[in-house]
Amino acid sequence: MSCTKCHKALISNSEVLELHEPILTPKNSCQGSPDTSTTSFNLDPNEVVNKFTDLVNNDTSSVSTNQDETFSSNSSNQDAEVVENVTIKQRLNYLNSFDVVSKQKLEEITNRAKKINNNLKLFLIIKVLSEMKKNDSNGDQEESVLYAYKLKYSFYSVTKLTNECLCIFTNLHLLIFEIKDFEKFHENVDFDQCMIQVACIDINQIEVIEIAITQNYIVLTVSINDELKLLYKLVTNDVYQNQAILNSLLKTINESKKASMLKQIKKRNSVTFKNLEEIVNLVEQINIESDIEENMLFSSKLNLFLHLDKIEIIGINTLKNGSIYENCSYSMFIYNNERIFIVEENLSYMSSQNKNEQFVLICSTRINDLIQIKLFKHEETKIELNILDESSNSVNIKWMVKMNKTFQLSQFIYVIKDIWEKIFFVELPISF
């Protein structure tokens, strides 16, 4: 997905642990194609966070995520009536209205994270923070609970810490808890029995924040000392939640009274692009050779990159039952305005430390093999792509894809329509 205005000056083309590479300035477009120009920055940690915060505050449409998932703020019955009578033209106009998430929407998500149950807050203060204070070197600085977010997974290095965990922000630390008993947790009782702390991160020791290209997780590089750096991956599998967590993290770092070690916020991991390039080369049987840096050349041809909730393939390339990886997510990207790829990502992969591959190809098709798009009246993030595979004796294939958010579907249709209609000089067929 595209990098937005609030990230422009902060996102770098480097490895997770390469902290001094030039910082790229991507174009602010739904296609997400990066600019080839680079700018070097010599920022102290406060400038990094302040620059991000200032840009967010000055921009009412700050991030490439989705609006509300309902047709309107009206009742569900009114929504149902709209859905029953909606036309393709109305649906497309509706989708076009989803541009970027507003600052107000992000504030709503963050405000929900601030409304921590009193029993939980009391448990954290008495049982957790008081014990931490005994062994901490923060002097007399009081530690308070700020936000609580749920995570899909969390990883430490290549080891999974836990599924369905709770991420707690204080003014000094980021705490991760494994929820052992969901029934007791939702009853707000016996927190010392139903959840266990699995990680404690000093927010001022975070050196690098990496935003996933799919915006469904962030990776934190935490510096313990000059020789030891730890990697934590916080997976939301939700582009809304991911951005809210990122905003909360940066705000907390910015307001900290201690000196921060933060050096870089980035979205362009060269290892990720190299692994995606291998997927493209596998299908296209090409080798990219150029005097320009290969990562730059490849990433500039990624026209769109979306995190998906669900996929189903019907036809000759029927998807195998189950996932290849235990902890995975699915993504769709368009390469070089020519081909659509769907890949499965191994979420436990962190740079070259993991022996497994980061991505596995699920399916791909040329855009000119697409013959029709089908939308669904009652599922506004779902889409069906009807494909005539000319390379396989004109076999009909159907891709049933559920986007993570409505905004992504809007982006996808806009980009696909534009490319397809420039090829065939007629409107792309879209139906219910």
Secondary structure, 3 states (H helix, E strand, C coil): CCCCHHHCCCCEECCCCCCCCCEECCCCCCCCCCCCCEECCCCCHHHHHHHHHHHHHCCCCCECCCCCCCCCCCCHHHHHHHHHHCCHHHHHHHHHCCCCECHHHHHHHHHHHHCCCHHHHHHHHHHHHHHHHHHCCCCCCCCCEEEEEEEEEEEECCEEEEEEEEEEEECCEEEEEEECCHHHHHCCCCHHHHEEEEEEEEHHHEEEEEECCCCCEEEEEEECCCCCEEEEEEECCCHHHHHHHHHHHHHHHHHCCCCCCCCEEECECHHHHHHHHHHHHHHHCCCCCCCCCHHHHHHCCEEEEEEEEEEEEECCCCCCCCCCCCCEEEEEEEECCCEEEEEEEECCCCHHHCCCCCEEEEEEEEHHHEEEEEECCCCCCEEEEEEEEHHHCCEEEEEEEEECCHHHHHHHHHHHHHHHHHHHCCCCCEEC
